[in-house]
Amino acid sequence: MMPVVIRPAAPAFDSSGTPFSQEFADVYHSAASGPGQSRHVFLCGNDLPARWARKRLFTVVEMGFGIGLNFMATWRAWREDRERCDRLHYVAIEKHPFTRRDLVSLHARYPEFASTSTTLCAAWPVAVPGMHRLHFDRGQLALTVCFGDAKDTVPELVLTAEAFYLDGFAPDRNPDMWTPALMKALGRLAAPGATLASYSTARAVRDALADAGFATERRAGFGPKREMLVGRFAPRWPIRQPVHHTHAASEKSAIVVGAGLAGTSLAERLCARGWRLDVVERHPAPAWEGSGMIAGVLQPHVSRDDSILSRFTRAGFLYAREHCMNLAALPSSASNRCGVLQLAGDAAQESRMAETLSQLGYPQEYAQYRARADAALLAGHVLDTGGWWFPAASWIQPAPFARSQLAAAQSHSGTTLSLHFGREVESLRRRGERWQALDGNGQAIAEAAVVILANAQDASQLTDLGPACLQRVRGQIAEVPAPPFPAPQCVVCGNGYVLPASDGYAVVGASYEPGNADSAPGDAATAANLARLARLLPGSTACIDQALLRSQVGFRCVAPDRLPLLGAIADLAAARMHASELSGAHLPELPRIPGLFGAFAYASRGPAWCALASEWLACELEGEPSPLERSLGYAVDPGRFALHRLRHGAL
Ligand SMILES: Cc1cc2nc3c(=O)[nH]c(=O)nc-3n(C[C@H](O)[C@H](O)[C@H](O)COP(=O)(O)OP(=O)(O)OC[C@H]3O[C@@H](n4cnc5c(N)ncnc54)[C@H](O)[C@@H]3O)c2cc1C
């Protein structure tokens, strides 16, 4: 599939001063009043706020985010409603998003939304493809903006919608937004009785909605428009999948095994939803093993074909940046958004990297190509090649990151977080509808409805992962004291990385040694790290006294496809028993072990992945809209390896 390129909208106005799209030759809202139209057509048309009153969860899907007036009107109505639902999800599709700067200037025209606009614009994502989840109002309101074409994006949504705002440009200007296929895709997301509203009453739209199972009627329109459309999902046929299939837990209690980045971010995301959690960690403190490295790089992944790994890491990286900013206990000294320079290995790779970025069309805030001289200025050091510059990327210290996630988890109200340090889970036992985590003496450490394995490689000790062969990959880093070379002003990476000096040390890493189980630092890896440093920063190693280097060893947990294992654990015994029936199965049909989930194999990307992965799993457990596309959810499903084997008759 060709990578998606997002072209931001350009602000323009028609003769009445109403925001106008040159691409679609249509206005963004009624000339009479944008906010008035939002309230009359979309809120009243969906009988809101009444329909969300006293509900636990309510989901609105909007086709065409535009300037965001419908969102801000909904946000305000929800904020002011004393009977509002506990959690509001607003999911919006937008092919041509405005940039943050343009949104700020457009919003100045709607002073009634001043405060929501400030908050929204501060969090507004860069214009890169995919889903972007933002949290507001202490996490009770989630906005998920999906940048991409509706026909590709809507089938990727995993959610159940209670209300639809059909606010694309007019059907004759933007027919792609109103096709029968798209309306059918919306019908597949609709909860029984879901409602819709649209300013358009075009015949083709009504017909497409009727075919998709919506009963529509015309009502008085807004401003100069005589009529608008409202509808209710009431198909004449039985609904095959009334709600999206999740593993929603009946009781909000979980045991999380492991307190590295994976376990602590799960604690934070689940406690934000009022869960009772027991986090069990065999060491006396969090972030002791893979997450115990002194520092790591938090950066996007870019590939020519915008691979699954790139898409997942992009979403994770952008979410992690916001997440870290909201961690009150994360000391400023524990991370630095100094930017990351990813250098080419040689001239041929340089030109491929330049070409890749020009094809992907990323905004400058996300990624740029910098030729050698420019790159050297950024690094403050002579370099051999140019490469990609990620201005918003950073280095981060995983241990303070993990600790601050636990502190944030503890700070959420209505939650109980029990930390069991120095306890090792030797086995799991299912008792009725609950799980027990047992120690070496068979004593229960904790009991809960759900267990989440966030214990990296050792997940395979607690459940049968079958063909998901996890690799334990040794890594050694070196700390160079009082660097006798100009330490770079940003992270410089390529084959390895060197970080700007912090606390008097420059960190250089990391070796990648599958099959080496030695936990003691070794000279060969030290020499390899110095060779990395010499390649990244030419001439930097001449005066380094190897005897003064400090080294640290850790182990990464890596799946065969280098993606994480995230979600419900497959029941391999049941799958083997029904192997022939399952030979043509899809992931949702794979049997699962009730209440057992995984969040591991974070490879070399734990800092970028952990927060979004945890948000994804929390949504899965709560039945909330997924923050990831369906295809990404499938790509990280722990059952994917078993499914592959089933298809080949070899499980
Ligand atoms: C040398 C090196 C350099 C790296 N550099 C980077 C980098 O620059 N950028 C980047 O993004 N990533 C980097 N990584 C990867 C990153 O550190 C990992 O992806 C991340 O730390 C994994 O976190 P985790 O929570 O999944 O695993 P871990 O941190 O290993 O946590 C698992 C926890 O589970 C506990 N546990 C296991 N079994 C049990 C049990 N039965 N009972 C109780 N507790 C148990 C363990 O004690 C451990 O604390 C690097 C890794 C290494 C080793």
The ligand as a Tripos MOL2 file, in Angstrom:
@<TRIPOS>MOLECULE
LIG
   53    58     1     0     0
SMALL
NO_CHARGES

@<TRIPOS>ATOM
      1 C1         20.9930   -1.7840   26.4500 C.3       1 LIG1
      2 C2         19.6090   -1.3350   26.1160 C.ar      1 LIG1
      3 C3         19.4300   -0.1270   25.4900 C.ar      1 LIG1
      4 C4         18.1560    0.3060   25.1580 C.ar      1 LIG1
      5 N1         18.0160    1.5100   24.5480 N.ar      1 LIG1
      6 C5         16.7790    1.9340   24.2230 C.ar      1 LIG1
      7 C6         16.5920    3.1840   23.6060 C.ar      1 LIG1
      8 O1         17.5240    3.9310   23.3710 O.2       1 LIG1
      9 N2         15.3260    3.5540   23.2670 N.ar      1 LIG1
     10 C7         14.2660    2.7430   23.5090 C.ar      1 LIG1
     11 O2         13.1410    3.1100   23.1690 O.2       1 LIG1
     12 N3         14.4100    1.5550   24.1140 N.ar      1 LIG1
     13 C8         15.6400    1.1330   24.4670 C.ar      1 LIG1
     14 N4         15.7940   -0.0690   25.0730 N.ar      1 LIG1
     15 C9         14.6090   -0.9130   25.2740 C.3       1 LIG1
     16 C10        13.7970   -0.5440   26.4900 C.3       1 LIG1
     17 O3         14.6400   -0.4030   27.5770 O.3       1 LIG1
     18 C11        12.7560   -1.6460   26.6990 C.3       1 LIG1
     19 O4         11.9260   -1.6960   25.5630 O.3       1 LIG1
     20 C12        11.8760   -1.4330   27.9050 C.3       1 LIG1
     21 O5         12.6110   -1.0930   29.0240 O.3       1 LIG1
     22 C13        11.0720   -2.6890   28.1850 C.3       1 LIG1
     23 O6         10.2740   -2.4750   29.3090 O.3       1 LIG1
     24 P1          9.4180   -3.6580   29.9320 P.3       1 LIG1
     25 O7          8.6640   -3.0960   31.0580 O.co2     1 LIG1
     26 O8          8.6880   -4.3620   28.8640 O.co2     1 LIG1
     27 O9         10.4960   -4.7170   30.4380 O.3       1 LIG1
     28 P2         11.3820   -4.6750   31.7650 P.3       1 LIG1
     29 O10        11.8600   -3.3250   32.0620 O.co2     1 LIG1
     30 O11        12.3950   -5.7360   31.6220 O.co2     1 LIG1
     31 O12        10.3480   -5.0430   32.8990 O.3       1 LIG1
     32 C14         9.8910   -6.3470   33.1500 C.3       1 LIG1
     33 C15         9.8270   -6.4670   34.6570 C.3       1 LIG1
     34 O13         9.1670   -7.6780   34.9890 O.3       1 LIG1
     35 C16         9.7690   -8.1760   36.1670 C.3       1 LIG1
     36 N5          9.4380   -9.5990   36.2520 N.ar      1 LIG1
     37 C17         9.7190  -10.5550   35.3360 C.ar      1 LIG1
     38 N6          9.1690  -11.7240   35.7090 N.ar      1 LIG1
     39 C18         8.5670  -11.5110   36.8920 C.ar      1 LIG1
     40 C19         7.8400  -12.3420   37.7700 C.ar      1 LIG1
     41 N7          7.6170  -13.6240   37.4760 N.pl3     1 LIG1
     42 N8          7.3600  -11.8120   38.9050 N.ar      1 LIG1
     43 C20         7.5690  -10.4930   39.2050 C.ar      1 LIG1
     44 N9          8.2560   -9.6650   38.3950 N.ar      1 LIG1
     45 C21         8.7320  -10.1590   37.2510 C.ar      1 LIG1
     46 C22        11.2380   -7.9000   35.9560 C.3       1 LIG1
     47 O14        11.9430   -7.9030   37.1630 O.3       1 LIG1
     48 C23        11.2010   -6.5380   35.2940 C.3       1 LIG1
     49 O15        11.3310   -5.4890   36.2300 O.3       1 LIG1
     50 C24        17.0500   -0.5150   25.4460 C.ar      1 LIG1
     51 C25        17.2300   -1.7230   26.1020 C.ar      1 LIG1
     52 C26        18.4980   -2.1350   26.4350 C.ar      1 LIG1
     53 C27        18.6690   -3.4390   27.1460 C.3       1 LIG1
@<TRIPOS>BOND
     1     1     2 1
     2     2     3 ar
     3     2    52 ar
     4     3     4 ar
     5     4     5 ar
     6     4    50 ar
     7     5     6 ar
     8     6     7 ar
     9     6    13 1
    10     7     8 2
    11     7     9 ar
    12     9    10 ar
    13    10    11 2
    14    10    12 ar
    15    12    13 ar
    16    13    14 ar
    17    14    15 1
    18    14    50 ar
    19    15    16 1
    20    16    17 1
    21    16    18 1
    22    18    19 1
    23    18    20 1
    24    20    21 1
    25    20    22 1
    26    22    23 1
    27    23    24 1
    28    24    25 2
    29    24    26 1
    30    24    27 1
    31    27    28 1
    32    28    29 2
    33    28    30 1
    34    28    31 1
    35    31    32 1
    36    32    33 1
    37    33    34 1
    38    33    48 1
    39    34    35 1
    40    35    36 1
    41    35    46 1
    42    36    37 ar
    43    36    45 ar
    44    37    38 ar
    45    38    39 ar
    46    39    40 ar
    47    39    45 ar
    48    40    41 1
    49    40    42 ar
    50    42    43 ar
    51    43    44 ar
    52    44    45 ar
    53    46    47 1
    54    46    48 1
    55    48    49 1
    56    50    51 ar
    57    51    52 ar
    58    52    53 1
@<TRIPOS>SUBSTRUCTURE
     1 LIG1         1 GROUP 0 **** ****
